[in-house]
Amino acid sequence: MNLADFDYHLPPERIAAEPARPRHAARLLHVRPDGLDDRTILDLPALLAPGDLLVANDTRVIPAQLTGRRGDARIGITLDRPLADGTWRVLLRNARRARPGETIAIDGAGGIAAEVIARAPDGSATLRFDCDAETFRAMLDRAASLALPPYIPRPTGISEQDRQDYQTMFAAEEGAVAAPTAGLHFTETVLAALAARGVGLATVTLHVGAGTFLPVREDQLERHKLHAERGLIGPETAALVNATRARGGRIVAVGTTSLRVLETAAAKDGTLAPWHGETELFITPGYRFKLVDRLMTNFHLPKSTLLMLVAAFAGLDRMRAAYAHAIAQGYRFYSYGDASLLERA
């Protein structure tokens, strides 16, 4: 398939700059094999069955946007993920002349600097910060800001409200650059209703990296490569998933990140074992799902890998119809927007 197969026109006013308040007031488009239903997040429990299992991502977003200086040049640094040797993979902006061996002074970091270890053609780099892990984490709280997506304009800077809004109620394990946005819709009210319905809840971890902000540049999808992201599935979640499937319950992934880590770790027969590592799983139409039965997810950017994933899950024609319906009916798109509940094709 070609990149153009996943394009669509979105009126700019459909892009949400703020989340719904309260969070569960957001709309929910139920995408069934035989049609579409306009719902709200509060309808989610009624759309699931007793014995189903929701699996959410418990990653916690860290402040990952830094500003550095190399001479007179101002350099933007977006953290991606830590590497085994203590260095960090990052994305750089305005840093064409920054070469391995050179140093970038970090603004507001109390003298902390980073050495450029390596550069890559895709704009990424490897940096070594001249401090220990504890000092580095404290420096982020002091000098870094949230790396909000570029379609959420904040001309006066990131607010305290954003720091609250851009974190799910499941957030526990630090390490994400971007929020797993389907989880932003959940509140204690929704969880109580799900529990009363007999729907279970489990968590996995996938630390969303800075690569989520990068566009697909290859027209032929098989040439595109996703950046690796770190994940973990604990023994309790693996046991819950296997028990749910054994008794005929459905696995409902909260977000594409939860789906990707589950599908990465699942065996060919759909069973799940505890897992930790990195995933570069790139799901496009034709992928055969091993484990996930339903997917709750937001509305994604044109030509994005996430739009390709939902097309693989529910069918490209069905998703085209769903997105056209959502635009016509005034749904709000992207990270702070509304959600959909997809049944697997």
DAGI-V286202 format. One record per helix or strand. SS is the DSSP state (2 for helix, 1 for strand). FROM is the first residue (numbers start at 1). LEN is the number of residues. Records with the same first field share a line. If there is no record, write none. Layout:
SS: FROM-LEN / FROM-LEN
//
This chain:
1: 2-1 / 15-1 / 27-6 / 35-6 / 53-5 / 59-3 / 65-6 / 73-10 / 88-6 / 103-4 / 113-7 / 124-6 / 145-1 / 173-4 / 200-7 / 220-1 / 229-5 / 251-4 / 275-5 / 294-5 / 333-1 / 339-5
2: 3-4 / 12-3 / 23-3 / 41-7 / 133-11 / 160-6 / 181-5 / 188-10 / 210-4 / 221-3 / 235-12 / 256-10 / 305-10 / 316-13
//
